[in-house]
Amino acid sequence: MADTPLSAPDSAWNTLHENYLDLIRALDGARPQERGGLEHAIADVQDDLLDTPAPSFTAVIQKLAMLWEPDLHGLDRQSEERRLILEDIEGLIQAQSALLGA
């Protein structure tokens, strides 16, 4: 599948992304005095992820979602367009996987 690590760069990307998700989860339950440090760590990992070549289309979706996060939940036209773009890419990945028998 498009999001399965196949090489060292894939593994590096997946490790960074998992670290990013862990930090986001930690931020959700953090005490106020912990939030600043976690937000700084999240920003650092985001920078690393954006600088790391995406090893798959799924990683590209993850990068776009990370960049667009503040704008994905709105009710305005731009938010809807960004959600649709992400859905389109996800649909293309699924179609490609089906064609390849994955």
C-alpha positions as CSV (number, residue, x, y, z in Angstrom):
1,M,0.0,0.0,0.0
2,A,1.1,3.6,-0.5
3,D,1.7,4.2,3.2
4,T,3.7,1.1,4.0
5,P,7.4,1.8,4.7
6,L,9.7,0.1,2.1
7,S,13.0,1.9,2.7
8,A,15.1,3.8,5.2
9,P,13.6,7.2,4.1
10,D,10.1,5.8,4.5
11,S,11.0,4.5,8.0
12,A,12.4,7.9,8.9
13,W,9.3,9.7,7.7
14,N,7.0,7.3,9.6
15,T,9.1,7.7,12.8
16,L,8.9,11.5,12.5
17,H,5.1,11.4,11.8
18,E,4.4,9.1,14.7
19,N,6.4,11.4,16.9
20,Y,4.3,14.3,15.6
21,L,1.0,12.4,16.4
22,D,2.3,11.5,19.8
23,L,3.0,15.1,20.6
24,I,-0.4,16.2,19.4
25,R,-2.0,13.6,21.6
26,A,0.1,14.7,24.5
27,L,-0.9,18.4,23.9
28,D,-4.6,17.4,24.1
29,G,-4.2,16.2,27.7
30,A,-1.5,18.6,28.8
31,R,-1.6,20.9,31.8
32,P,-1.3,24.6,31.0
33,Q,2.4,24.7,32.2
34,E,3.3,21.9,29.8
35,R,1.6,23.3,26.7
36,G,4.4,25.8,25.7
37,G,7.1,23.1,25.6
38,L,4.8,20.7,23.7
39,E,3.8,23.4,21.2
40,H,7.5,24.2,20.6
41,A,8.3,20.5,20.1
42,I,5.4,20.1,17.7
43,A,6.7,23.1,15.6
44,D,10.1,21.5,15.5
45,V,8.8,18.1,14.3
46,Q,6.6,19.9,11.7
47,D,9.6,21.6,10.3
48,D,11.5,18.3,10.2
49,L,8.5,16.6,8.4
50,L,8.2,19.4,5.9
51,D,11.9,19.3,5.1
52,T,11.8,15.5,4.8
53,P,10.9,14.2,1.3
54,A,7.5,12.6,1.3
55,P,8.0,8.8,0.5
56,S,4.4,8.3,-0.6
57,F,1.2,10.0,-1.6
58,T,-0.1,9.4,1.9
59,A,2.9,11.4,3.3
60,V,2.0,14.2,0.9
61,I,-1.6,14.2,2.3
62,Q,-0.1,14.3,5.8
63,K,2.0,17.3,4.9
64,L,-0.9,19.1,3.3
65,A,-3.1,18.3,6.3
66,M,-0.4,19.6,8.6
67,L,0.0,22.8,6.7
68,W,-3.7,23.4,6.3
69,E,-4.8,22.3,9.8
70,P,-6.0,25.7,10.8
71,D,-8.1,26.0,7.6
72,L,-9.6,22.5,7.4
73,H,-12.4,22.9,9.9
74,G,-14.0,26.1,8.7
75,L,-17.2,26.5,6.9
76,D,-15.8,28.8,4.3
77,R,-15.2,28.0,0.6
78,Q,-11.4,27.7,1.1
79,S,-11.7,25.2,3.9
80,E,-14.1,23.1,1.8
81,E,-11.8,23.2,-1.2
82,R,-8.9,22.0,0.9
83,R,-10.9,19.2,2.4
84,L,-12.0,18.2,-1.2
85,I,-8.4,18.2,-2.4
86,L,-7.3,15.9,0.4
87,E,-10.3,13.6,-0.3
88,D,-9.4,13.5,-4.0
89,I,-5.8,12.5,-3.3
90,E,-7.0,9.8,-0.8
91,G,-9.4,8.5,-3.5
92,L,-6.6,8.4,-6.0
93,I,-4.4,6.4,-3.6
94,Q,-7.3,3.9,-3.0
95,A,-7.9,3.6,-6.7
96,Q,-4.2,2.9,-7.4
97,S,-4.1,0.4,-4.6
98,A,-7.1,-1.4,-6.1
99,L,-5.5,-1.5,-9.5
100,L,-2.3,-2.9,-8.1
101,G,-4.3,-5.5,-6.0
102,A,-3.1,-4.2,-2.7
